Amino acid sequence: MTARAPGQASSRVDERRLVGFQIFWTVSLFGLCALILYLQAGQTLNRALVSHVVSEWDARWYLMVAAKGYTWNGIATQYQDVAFFPLYPLLVAGLRFIVGSPQLAGVMLSVAFQCAAAVILYRIYAMAGGQGEARRLTALYLLFPAGIFSLFVYPTSLMNALGFFAVYAYMKGWRGWAFAAAGAATAAGPALVALTVGLAVYDAVTKPEGVLRRIPLYLVGFWGVALFGVWLGVSVGAPLAFNTVQVAWHGPVSLPLEVVRSLTLSPFVNGLLSFVRSPAERPLMYVQDTLVAMAFLAGLLYLVWRGEWMPVLLAGAGFVVLMVFNEAPYDVPLSFSRLAYPFLFLLPMGKGIRDVLERRWATWLPLAFAVWSVAWVVIWCRGLWVE
């Protein structure tokens, strides 16, 4: 048996520790939520309460798709399940037959994919800058406040894991696997279409020889969303129903206007003042999304100035898509930080961002992220009530 190299052995230890930390963090946040609910209303943590806790927001739509499949009544302006992509609810439906509860299946999948995403991201960072930087940066990923969605019945961690694997495979030279994984990611959420675009553009620009022969490979990067369209065409007779509904929800947009409006301090100040007057999740989301959008754009511009094009193209494509598909027509992009999550953490592939995060002020980021995540749980659980 060949002995494992010291560096390889230490990286495996790091990966196991990251997975252990994610599990510990998950249990801690759920425990905090249970304590808050018990103290404020005398509610004990039972199956009904857990189901309610993990099924907030759009999780209900994913659970409905997992239970009943898709429906479509042709009215684009109504909220409908065709807007929610199929890979995650399909996995929930499969695991439900083993564990019995769709909510439990969803949480198990979300946490498992979050652990996988952390391991893959660690390997990306280790290839880019070494194991020490990889440990610190991946810890930031796990503590990032938008990571709270990895505890719920949401496809966030699945999209992250597939997106990170696509980037990792490309860095390893596995071009076919990279676009296959990117294509799978498009079956989990529409924002990941931007990752395929970024990968294809980077590959075409940096390796122009034979680029025309690689066009079919690039198209593989859209197989998930294409298959979803085919399925909707067969099942409900409207292959583009998901696009029709999402366009109707978001309305016409102007990218320059969205960027300017989202990066001004007025939404941040308004959200902060609203939160001080009445602590709730919506103004807290406005504050968080504004900060993330500003940091995201600053990081992109800095990497453009340094000429580090791979993270610029991969993350920048995501930034443009998320600014266009704005869910709050007169405010900051609601849920921007959650949807930007995988693209934001591709920025440290650039040495310029890693150098910035080595500065002394950045040593406080893990604590700041942890405190912000705890604040999320406290405020959110205070608003829950189970009949």
SULNOR-V5508 format. One record per helix or strand. SS is the DSSP state (a for helix, b for strand). FROM is the first residue (numbers start at 0). TO is the last residue. If there is no record, write none. Layout:
<<SS,FROM,TO> <SS,FROM,TO>>
This chain:
<<a,5,40> <a,46,53> <a,58,67> <a,80,82> <a,85,98> <a,101,128> <a,130,142> <a,144,150> <a,155,170> <a,174,184> <a,189,205> <a,211,219> <a,222,234> <a,240,249> <a,254,262> <a,264,276> <a,280,305> <a,308,323> <a,335,343> <a,346,348> <a,350,355> <a,359,381>>
